[in-house]
Amino acid sequence: MGMIKDAQVSVRDLFRWRQRTVTVDEQGNEHVTFETPSTPPNPIRLLRSISMLGWGAYLIGFFCWTADAFDFHALSIQTVKLSQHFGISRTEISTAVTLTLLLRSVGAAIFGIFSDYFGRKYPLTVNMWILGALQVGSIYAPSWNTFLAIRALFGLGMGGVYGAAAGMALENIPVEARGLMSGIFQQGYSFGYVLAACTNLGVGGATSSWPIMFWVGAAMSFAAGFARLIFPESKQFIEARQNSKGSSTAQFAKNFGKMLKLEWKVCVYSIILMSWFNWFSHTSQDSYTTFMLVGKELNNAAASRASILMKTGAVVGGTFVGYFSQWLGRRRAMIIACFMVCCLIPAWILPETESGLEGGGFMLQFFVQGAWGVVPVYLSEISPPAFRAIFVGLTYQLGNAISAPSTQIINALSDSHTIRNHTGRVVAAYGPVMGIATAIIAVGLALTAAVGPEKKGASFESAAAATTAEAVTDISAAAAPSKAHQSSSVGQATSEEDLAGKKGANGDSHAVLTKTEYA
């Protein structure tokens, strides 16, 4: 019943203009306020508020995430070329995408633990170099089975990038600027797609041109690794280690077990949410180039141009919606974006001309990736502070694993059904399949976000390192209700009415909770 009540309060919060905001003090207690949103801050002022160290960490994290995205799309955007090169169907080629997505969660667990234990620097450096080496290995694969095995290993490497890169990018960002910078960071993925599409356009449509994409991806990954190597370790991680005692591997394992026991609800919720998100993006983008080549009969150059503009819309949308989430609230911004996607599906799949497809693709991806723009900061805010790298990376990649068959399912359903296109030719039904699937996923994502927690403004700075005894104290403090609250609800179910009469200096409702809010 507690979870149902939590969900009811979360839904009610969506219809209140006063927003739930959570901060965490040094004892691990959560301070919940309901505040009237102020006018969206000047984005120029937000950008100027970031220190030089913060900008350096942010840009390197963004570069690593962009290189990771380019590496992934070097395969998905060349499905037709690779199908011709290996002499197999497009659906079989998409098996490589499925394997990559499935194994990313394993990589996220491995590299996430390394990042929370050893720090952000060396795990991410090694991770990027592994990706570069596997890109080169893909080029020299003598057979399809060997290529498939290399891409499976590639998935392990890809899994470790997101959590470490997001942590590095956002840990040094002021609270007010998080929404904007989260939106920009997430679009490193879309930017990687744009770069891949531009490269594909530049190399032409010849089947023999496919290795060039992998060479470019390898160069980017090696460069990102070197950039991370020369940048200092996370300031917060160093200070947490220096100011904490009792650091040990056994302590890390103990803290991790306690975290899972106490935070399992938010972990499960986050995995479900991220599975919807990954279905959302992979269903609406991975087969879109194939849809334009096969269903709309565009040539390689036209399809590449349309893909570039589509993902340009994603970059712009992620930035805008991420920025406005600081004003609207994280979940409300996601839900509005999902609603707009449903409205734009006809404009996305029905046009017959290159310009029409470009316009529809731009607007749909504006809101698909607009919703995604909120994800890095949202996951970081609801995550257990001492385990941010593994929580963000693993929940994201487990969602990826659940959505792993998405591209293969879309290709299989589309190839097994046919429609007549605008020329009267019978073609694979990519348009209807992608449209129906995207609408279903957008609704599921919106409903899931509606029942989740909101912790806009949660502190990134006060947690001890995961290897220290203090981390156990913080986690325990967050779990144990104080005497003042033992007789009342201390979870997500705390509502604005429960806080009535508890006014802060600025007139906002306020209370101190001693338990993490769960979905």
C-alpha positions as CSV (number, residue, x, y, z in Angstrom):
1,M,0.0,0.0,0.0
2,G,2.9,2.3,0.7
3,M,4.1,2.2,-2.9
4,I,0.6,2.9,-4.2
5,K,0.3,5.9,-1.9
6,D,3.7,7.1,-3.0
7,A,2.6,6.9,-6.7
8,Q,-0.6,8.8,-5.9
9,V,1.3,11.6,-4.3
10,S,3.7,11.7,-7.3
11,V,0.8,12.0,-9.7
12,R,-0.8,14.8,-7.6
13,D,2.5,16.7,-7.6
14,L,2.4,16.9,-11.3
15,F,-0.8,19.0,-11.1
16,R,0.6,21.4,-8.5
17,W,2.6,24.4,-9.7
18,R,4.5,24.4,-6.4
19,Q,7.3,21.8,-6.9
20,R,8.8,19.3,-4.5
21,T,12.5,20.1,-4.1
22,V,14.9,17.9,-2.0
23,T,18.3,18.8,-0.6
24,V,20.5,16.5,1.6
25,D,22.5,17.8,4.6
26,E,25.8,16.4,6.0
27,Q,24.0,13.9,8.2
28,G,22.1,12.4,5.2
29,N,18.8,13.9,6.2
30,E,16.6,15.0,3.3
31,H,15.1,18.5,3.4
32,V,11.9,18.6,1.4
33,T,10.3,21.9,0.3
34,F,7.5,22.9,-2.0
35,E,8.6,26.0,-3.9
36,T,6.9,28.2,-6.4
37,P,9.1,28.0,-9.5
38,S,10.9,31.3,-10.4
39,T,11.3,32.6,-13.9
40,P,13.8,30.4,-15.9
41,P,17.3,31.8,-15.2
42,N,19.3,33.5,-17.9
43,P,21.2,30.7,-19.6
44,I,24.2,32.9,-20.3
45,R,24.5,33.6,-16.5
46,L,24.3,29.8,-15.9
47,L,27.1,29.1,-18.3
48,R,29.2,31.9,-16.7
49,S,28.7,30.4,-13.2
50,I,30.7,27.2,-14.1
51,S,34.3,27.3,-13.1
52,M,37.2,26.5,-15.5
53,L,37.7,23.2,-13.7
54,G,34.0,22.5,-14.1
55,W,34.1,23.3,-17.8
56,G,37.2,21.1,-18.4
57,A,35.5,18.1,-16.7
58,Y,32.3,18.7,-18.5
59,L,33.8,19.0,-22.0
60,I,35.8,15.8,-21.5
61,G,32.8,13.9,-20.2
62,F,30.8,15.2,-23.2
63,F,33.6,14.2,-25.6
64,C,33.7,10.6,-24.2
65,W,29.9,10.3,-24.5
66,T,30.0,11.6,-28.1
67,A,32.8,9.2,-29.1
68,D,30.8,6.4,-27.5
69,A,27.7,7.3,-29.5
70,F,29.7,7.6,-32.8
71,D,31.2,4.1,-32.2
72,F,27.7,2.7,-31.8
73,H,26.1,4.4,-34.8
74,A,29.1,3.5,-37.0
75,L,27.3,0.1,-37.1
76,S,23.6,1.0,-37.0
77,I,23.8,3.8,-39.6
78,Q,25.5,1.4,-42.1
79,T,23.1,-1.5,-41.8
80,V,22.6,-1.7,-45.6
81,K,26.3,-1.5,-46.4
82,L,27.2,-4.2,-43.9
83,S,24.4,-6.4,-45.1
84,Q,25.8,-6.2,-48.6
85,H,29.4,-6.7,-47.4
86,F,28.7,-9.9,-45.4
87,G,26.0,-11.1,-47.7
88,I,23.3,-11.4,-45.0
89,S,19.9,-9.8,-44.3
90,R,19.4,-6.4,-42.5
91,T,17.7,-8.2,-39.7
92,E,20.8,-10.4,-39.1
93,I,23.0,-7.3,-39.1
94,S,20.8,-5.9,-36.4
95,T,21.7,-8.9,-34.2
96,A,25.0,-7.1,-33.7
97,V,23.2,-4.1,-32.3
98,T,21.1,-6.4,-30.0
99,L,24.3,-8.1,-28.6
100,T,25.9,-4.7,-28.1
101,L,22.9,-3.4,-26.1
102,L,22.6,-6.6,-24.1
103,L,26.2,-6.6,-22.9
104,R,26.4,-2.9,-22.1
105,S,24.8,-3.6,-18.6
106,V,27.7,-5.9,-17.8
107,G,30.2,-3.3,-18.7
108,A,28.3,-0.7,-16.7
109,A,28.5,-2.9,-13.6
110,I,32.2,-3.6,-14.0
111,F,33.4,0.0,-14.9
112,G,30.8,1.6,-12.5
113,I,32.3,-0.3,-9.6
114,F,35.8,0.7,-10.7
115,S,34.8,4.3,-11.0
116,D,33.2,4.5,-7.5
117,Y,36.1,2.6,-6.0
118,F,39.2,3.8,-7.8
119,G,37.9,7.2,-8.9
120,R,36.7,8.6,-12.2
121,K,40.0,9.0,-14.1
122,Y,41.7,5.8,-14.9
123,P,38.6,3.5,-15.4
124,L,37.2,5.9,-18.0
125,T,40.6,6.3,-19.7
126,V,41.1,2.5,-20.1
127,N,37.4,2.2,-21.1
128,M,37.8,4.6,-24.1
129,W,41.0,2.9,-25.2
130,I,39.3,-0.5,-25.2
131,L,36.5,0.9,-27.4
132,G,39.1,2.3,-29.9
133,A,40.9,-1.1,-30.1
134,L,37.6,-3.0,-30.7
135,Q,36.6,-0.5,-33.4
136,V,39.9,-1.4,-35.2
137,G,39.2,-5.1,-34.5
138,S,35.8,-4.8,-36.2
139,I,37.5,-3.6,-39.4
140,Y,39.7,-6.6,-39.7
141,A,37.0,-9.2,-38.8
142,P,37.4,-12.0,-41.4
143,S,33.8,-13.3,-41.1
144,W,30.4,-12.3,-39.9
145,N,30.7,-14.5,-36.8
146,T,34.0,-12.9,-35.8
147,F,32.5,-9.5,-36.4
148,L,29.6,-10.4,-34.1
149,A,31.9,-11.6,-31.4
150,I,33.9,-8.4,-31.5
151,R,30.7,-6.3,-31.3
152,A,29.6,-8.3,-28.3
153,L,32.9,-7.4,-26.5
154,F,32.4,-3.8,-27.8
155,G,29.1,-3.8,-25.8
156,L,31.0,-4.5,-22.6
157,G,33.2,-1.5,-23.2
158,M,30.3,0.8,-24.2
159,G,28.5,0.0,-21.0
160,G,31.1,1.7,-18.8
161,V,31.1,5.1,-20.5
162,Y,27.8,6.7,-19.6
163,G,27.9,6.6,-15.8
164,A,31.5,7.7,-15.5
165,A,31.2,10.4,-18.2
166,A,27.9,11.7,-16.7
167,G,29.4,11.8,-13.2
168,M,32.5,13.6,-14.5
169,A,30.5,16.1,-16.4
170,L,27.8,17.0,-13.8
171,E,29.6,16.7,-10.5
172,N,31.2,20.1,-10.8
173,I,28.1,22.0,-12.1
174,P,26.3,24.5,-9.9
175,V,22.7,23.3,-8.9
176,E,21.0,26.0,-10.9
177,A,22.8,25.1,-14.1
178,R,22.2,21.3,-13.9
179,G,19.1,21.2,-16.0
180,L,20.7,23.1,-18.9
181,M,24.0,21.2,-18.7
182,S,22.3,17.8,-18.3
183,G,20.3,18.5,-21.5
184,I,23.5,19.5,-23.4
185,F,25.4,16.5,-22.0
186,Q,22.8,13.9,-23.0
187,Q,22.9,15.3,-26.6
188,G,26.4,14.1,-26.9
189,Y,24.7,10.9,-28.0
190,S,22.8,12.7,-30.7
191,F,25.9,14.7,-31.6
192,G,27.7,11.5,-32.1
193,Y,24.9,10.3,-34.4
194,V,25.2,13.6,-36.4
195,L,28.9,13.1,-36.8
196,A,28.4,9.5,-37.9
197,A,25.8,10.6,-40.4
198,C,28.1,13.4,-41.7
199,T,30.9,10.9,-42.0
200,N,28.6,8.4,-43.8
201,L,27.6,11.2,-46.2
202,G,31.2,12.1,-46.8
203,V,32.4,8.6,-47.6
204,G,29.5,7.9,-50.0
205,G,27.2,4.9,-50.5
206,A,29.7,2.4,-51.8
207,T,29.7,-0.9,-49.8
208,S,33.5,-0.8,-49.6
209,S,33.4,2.5,-47.7
210,W,32.1,1.0,-44.4
211,P,35.5,0.6,-42.6
212,I,36.2,4.4,-42.8
213,M,33.4,5.0,-40.2
214,F,35.1,2.6,-37.8
215,W,38.5,4.2,-38.3
216,V,37.1,7.6,-37.4
217,G,35.3,6.1,-34.4
218,A,38.5,4.5,-33.2
219,A,40.5,7.8,-33.5
220,M,37.8,9.6,-31.5
221,S,37.8,7.0,-28.7
222,F,41.6,7.0,-28.4
223,A,41.6,10.8,-28.3
224,A,38.9,10.9,-25.6
225,G,40.9,8.4,-23.5
226,F,44.1,10.6,-23.7
227,A,42.0,13.7,-22.9
228,R,40.7,12.0,-19.8
229,L,44.2,10.8,-18.8
230,I,45.7,14.3,-18.8
231,F,42.8,15.8,-16.7
232,P,43.0,15.6,-12.9
233,E,40.9,13.2,-10.8
234,S,37.4,14.4,-9.7
235,K,37.9,17.0,-6.9
236,Q,34.9,15.6,-5.0
237,F,36.3,12.1,-5.1
238,I,39.7,13.2,-3.8
239,E,38.2,15.3,-1.0
240,A,35.8,12.5,0.0
241,R,38.8,10.1,0.2
242,Q,41.0,12.6,2.1
243,N,38.3,13.6,4.6
244,S,37.1,10.0,5.3
245,K,38.4,7.2,7.4
246,G,38.0,3.4,7.3
247,S,38.5,3.1,3.5
248,S,38.6,-0.5,2.4
249,T,37.3,-3.0,-0.1
250,A,35.3,-4.8,2.5
251,Q,33.7,-1.5,3.5
252,F,32.8,-0.8,-0.1
253,A,31.1,-4.2,-0.4
254,K,29.3,-3.6,2.9
255,N,28.1,-0.2,1.8
256,F,27.0,-1.5,-1.6
257,G,24.9,-4.3,0.0
258,K,23.3,-1.8,2.4
259,M,22.6,0.6,-0.5
260,L,20.8,-2.2,-2.5
261,K,18.8,-3.2,0.5
262,L,17.6,0.3,1.3
263,E,17.3,1.6,-2.2
264,W,15.9,-1.3,-4.2
265,K,12.7,0.4,-5.0
266,V,14.3,3.4,-6.6
267,C,16.7,1.0,-8.4
268,V,13.8,-1.0,-9.9
269,Y,11.9,2.1,-10.8
270,S,14.9,3.6,-12.6
271,I,15.6,0.4,-14.6
272,I,11.9,0.4,-15.7
273,L,12.1,4.1,-16.6
274,M,15.3,3.6,-18.5
275,S,14.0,0.6,-20.4
276,W,11.2,2.8,-21.7
277,F,13.6,5.5,-22.6
278,N,15.9,3.2,-24.5
279,W,13.0,1.7,-26.4
280,F,12.0,5.3,-27.2
281,S,15.3,6.3,-28.8
282,H,16.2,3.0,-30.5
283,T,12.8,2.5,-32.0
284,S,12.6,6.0,-33.3
285,Q,16.1,6.4,-34.7
286,D,18.1,3.2,-35.3
287,S,16.1,2.1,-38.4
288,Y,15.2,5.6,-39.6
289,T,18.0,5.7,-42.2
290,T,16.9,2.2,-43.4
291,F,13.3,3.5,-43.6
292,M,14.3,6.4,-45.8
293,L,16.4,4.2,-48.1
294,V,14.0,1.3,-48.4
295,G,10.5,2.7,-47.7
296,K,10.9,6.2,-49.2
297,E,13.5,5.2,-51.8
298,L,15.8,8.1,-51.0
299,N,19.5,7.8,-52.1
300,N,22.3,7.5,-49.6
301,A,23.1,11.2,-49.7
302,A,19.5,12.3,-49.2
303,A,19.0,9.8,-46.3
304,S,22.2,11.0,-44.7
305,R,21.1,14.6,-44.9
306,A,17.7,13.8,-43.4
307,S,19.4,11.8,-40.6
308,I,21.7,14.8,-39.9
309,L,18.8,17.2,-39.6
310,M,16.8,14.7,-37.5
311,K,19.5,14.5,-34.9
312,T,20.3,18.2,-35.1
313,G,16.7,18.5,-33.8
314,A,17.6,16.1,-31.0
315,V,20.6,18.2,-30.0
316,V,18.5,21.4,-29.9
317,G,15.5,19.7,-28.1
318,G,17.6,18.0,-25.4
319,T,19.2,21.3,-24.6
320,F,15.9,23.2,-24.5
321,V,13.8,20.7,-22.5
322,G,16.7,20.0,-20.1
323,Y,17.0,23.7,-19.5
324,F,13.2,24.1,-18.9
325,S,13.1,21.1,-16.5
326,Q,14.8,23.4,-14.0
327,W,11.6,25.4,-14.1
328,L,8.9,22.9,-15.0
329,G,10.3,20.0,-12.9
330,R,12.1,16.9,-14.2
331,R,9.1,14.5,-14.6
332,R,6.7,17.1,-15.9
333,A,9.2,18.0,-18.7
334,M,9.5,14.3,-19.7
335,I,5.7,13.9,-19.8
336,I,5.2,17.0,-21.9
337,A,7.8,15.8,-24.4
338,C,6.2,12.4,-24.7
339,F,2.8,14.0,-25.4
340,M,4.4,16.1,-28.2
341,V,6.0,13.0,-29.7
342,C,2.6,11.3,-30.0
343,C,1.2,14.4,-31.8
344,L,4.2,14.5,-34.3
345,I,4.3,10.9,-35.4
346,P,2.2,11.5,-38.6
347,A,4.6,14.3,-39.7
348,W,7.5,12.0,-39.0
349,I,6.5,9.0,-41.2
350,L,4.0,10.2,-43.8
351,P,5.9,12.8,-45.9
352,E,7.2,11.6,-49.2
353,T,9.9,14.2,-50.0
354,E,13.3,14.6,-48.4
355,S,12.4,18.1,-47.0
356,G,9.2,16.8,-45.5
357,L,11.0,13.9,-43.8
358,E,13.7,16.3,-42.6
359,G,11.1,18.6,-41.0
360,G,9.1,15.8,-39.4
361,G,12.3,14.0,-38.2
362,F,13.7,17.2,-36.7
363,M,10.6,18.0,-34.7
364,L,10.0,14.4,-33.5
365,Q,13.6,14.0,-32.3
366,F,13.5,17.4,-30.8
367,F,11.0,16.0,-28.2
368,V,12.3,12.4,-28.1
369,Q,15.7,13.7,-27.1
370,G,14.1,16.5,-25.2
371,A,12.8,14.0,-22.8
372,W,16.2,12.3,-22.8
373,G,17.9,15.6,-21.9
374,V,16.4,15.4,-18.4
375,V,17.8,11.9,-17.8
376,P,21.4,12.5,-16.7
377,V,20.4,15.0,-14.0
378,Y,17.3,13.1,-13.0
379,L,19.2,9.8,-12.4
380,S,22.0,11.7,-10.6
381,E,19.5,13.4,-8.3
382,I,17.6,10.3,-7.3
383,S,20.7,8.1,-7.0
384,P,22.4,7.1,-3.7
385,P,25.2,9.8,-3.5
386,A,28.1,7.5,-2.7
387,F,27.3,5.1,-5.7
388,R,26.4,7.7,-8.3
389,A,28.6,6.3,-11.1
390,I,27.4,2.7,-10.8
391,F,23.8,3.6,-10.2
392,V,23.5,6.0,-13.1
393,G,25.5,3.7,-15.5
394,L,24.0,0.4,-14.5
395,T,20.3,1.5,-14.4
396,Y,20.8,3.2,-17.8
397,Q,22.5,0.1,-19.3
398,L,20.0,-2.4,-17.8
399,G,17.3,-0.4,-19.5
400,N,19.4,-0.7,-22.6
401,A,19.6,-4.5,-22.1
402,I,15.8,-4.8,-21.8
403,S,15.4,-2.7,-25.0
404,A,18.2,-4.6,-26.8
405,P,15.8,-6.4,-29.2
406,S,14.2,-3.2,-30.3
407,T,16.1,-2.6,-33.6
408,Q,15.9,-6.3,-34.5
409,I,12.1,-6.4,-33.7
410,I,11.5,-3.3,-35.8
411,N,13.5,-4.7,-38.7
412,A,11.9,-8.1,-38.5
413,L,8.3,-6.7,-38.3
414,S,8.9,-4.2,-41.1
415,D,10.5,-6.8,-43.4
416,S,7.7,-9.3,-42.8
417,H,5.0,-6.8,-43.6
418,T,4.7,-4.7,-46.7
419,I,2.9,-1.5,-47.9
420,R,2.8,0.4,-51.2
421,N,4.8,3.6,-51.1
422,H,4.1,6.8,-53.0
423,T,5.5,5.4,-56.2
424,G,3.2,2.3,-56.0
425,R,6.1,0.0,-55.3
426,V,5.6,-2.7,-52.6
427,V,8.2,-2.0,-49.8
428,A,8.9,-3.1,-46.2
429,A,6.5,-1.5,-43.7
430,Y,9.0,0.5,-41.7
431,G,6.8,3.6,-41.4
432,P,3.7,2.0,-39.8
433,V,5.7,-0.3,-37.6
434,M,8.0,2.5,-36.2
435,G,5.0,4.9,-35.8
436,I,2.8,2.5,-33.8
437,A,5.7,1.3,-31.7
438,T,6.9,4.8,-30.9
439,A,3.3,5.9,-29.8
440,I,3.0,2.9,-27.4
441,I,6.4,3.6,-25.9
442,A,5.8,7.3,-25.4
443,V,2.6,6.6,-23.5
444,G,4.3,3.9,-21.3
445,L,7.2,6.3,-20.6
446,A,4.9,9.1,-19.6
447,L,2.9,6.9,-17.2
448,T,6.0,5.6,-15.6
449,A,7.5,9.0,-15.1
450,A,4.2,10.2,-13.6
451,V,4.5,7.8,-10.6
452,G,8.2,8.3,-9.9
453,P,10.1,10.5,-7.4
454,E,11.2,14.1,-7.8
455,K,14.4,15.3,-6.2
456,K,15.2,18.4,-8.2
457,G,18.0,20.2,-6.4
458,A,19.3,17.1,-4.5
459,S,22.9,17.6,-3.2
460,F,25.8,16.0,-5.1
461,E,28.4,17.3,-2.7
462,S,27.8,15.9,0.8
463,A,28.3,12.2,0.4
464,A,31.4,10.3,1.7
465,A,33.3,8.0,-0.6
466,A,31.8,4.6,-1.1
467,T,34.8,2.8,0.4
468,T,34.5,4.6,3.8
469,A,32.8,4.0,7.0
470,E,31.1,7.4,6.8
471,A,29.2,6.2,3.7
472,V,27.5,3.5,5.9
473,T,26.6,6.2,8.4
474,D,25.1,8.4,5.6
475,I,23.1,5.5,4.2
476,S,22.0,4.4,7.7
477,A,21.0,8.0,8.6
478,A,18.9,8.2,5.4
479,A,17.1,5.0,6.4
480,A,16.4,5.4,10.1
481,P,13.4,7.5,11.0
482,S,14.1,10.1,13.7
483,K,12.0,10.2,16.9
484,A,10.2,13.2,15.6
485,H,8.9,11.4,12.6
486,Q,8.4,7.8,13.8
487,S,4.7,8.3,14.0
488,S,4.3,9.8,10.6
489,S,4.9,8.9,7.0
490,V,8.5,9.8,6.0
491,G,8.6,8.5,2.4
492,Q,7.5,9.9,-1.0
493,A,4.0,10.0,0.4
494,T,4.7,13.3,2.2
495,S,2.5,15.8,0.5
496,E,2.3,19.6,0.4
497,E,-0.6,19.4,2.9
498,D,1.6,17.4,5.3
499,L,4.0,20.3,5.3
500,A,1.4,23.0,5.8
501,G,2.3,25.4,8.5
502,K,6.0,24.5,8.3
503,K,7.2,27.6,6.6
504,G,10.8,28.6,5.8
505,A,12.1,32.1,5.7
506,N,10.9,32.5,2.2
507,G,7.5,31.3,2.9
508,D,7.9,27.9,1.3
509,S,6.6,24.7,2.9
510,H,9.5,22.8,4.5
511,A,10.2,19.6,6.4
512,V,13.2,17.4,7.2
513,L,12.7,13.8,6.2
514,T,15.0,11.0,7.3
515,K,14.3,8.5,4.6
516,T,15.0,8.6,0.9
517,E,11.9,9.1,-1.2
518,Y,11.1,6.0,-3.4
519,A,8.9,5.5,-6.4
